[in-house]
């Protein structure tokens, strides 16, 4: 099934409602679209030990990866403070961008940052993570004489 950006954004808003953010109060939702049309939702999940927190984007990716998915076409991300009614563009953190680089085509994977269904910005992974470090980077930097 082909999903429009608006439908994917709606799914991200639904995921955002499940966020567990008692410490930061910043609630994020993500909807990850596989190449074959499945959607995996994710929300941020905080912990008193901040290092144990997980972002919405990675939650969506890890759910999909667990189900055996490896081919992704887009992700919609929404976020706002719990105390606000207004959403702003919520870009993925560096760790989430690195996870995307592991599994997504940098030219064709779309990252949709939305304030609402009509107001969004769309980026390629390459735009948000130029000069990324991937598995092929390790192969390129290895010296066979070492």
Residue, then its C-alpha position, 0 to 999 in steps of 0.5 A: x500500500x502506498x501511503x501519502x505524507x499526510x497519512x504517515x504524519x497522522x501515524x506519527x501523531x498517534x505514536x506521539x500520544x504513547x510517549x513516556x517522557x516524565x523527565x524532559x516533558x518532550x514527547x516525540x512520535x515517529x512512523x517508519x514506512x517500509x518499502x513494501x508499505x508497512x508502518x511501524x510506530x515509535x515513541x520516545x521512552x525515557x528513564x531516570x538514567x538518561x543513557x537508558x532512554x530511547x528516541x521515537x525514531x529508534x523505537x520504530x526502527x528496532x520494532x521493524x528490524x525485529x520483525x525482519x524488515x530491512x528496506x525502508x522508504x520514509x519516516x515521519x517525525x513529530x514532537x512537542x513539549x507536553x505543556x504546549x499545544x504547538x508542534x514544531x519541526x522535530x529533527x532526529x538526533x545524531x544517534x538516530x541519524x546514524x541508525x538510519x544510515x545503517x539501514x537506509x539509502x541516503x539519497x532516497x530515504x525521506x525524513x518528514x518533519x511535521x508541524x501538522x499534516x499540511x505543514x512539513x519539511x522533507x529531507x533526504x538522509x544525505x541532507x541531514x547526515x552528510x559525510x556519514x560513516x557506514x559499514x562501507x566506510x570501514x571497508x574503504x579505510x582498511x589498509x590491506x597492508x596493515 
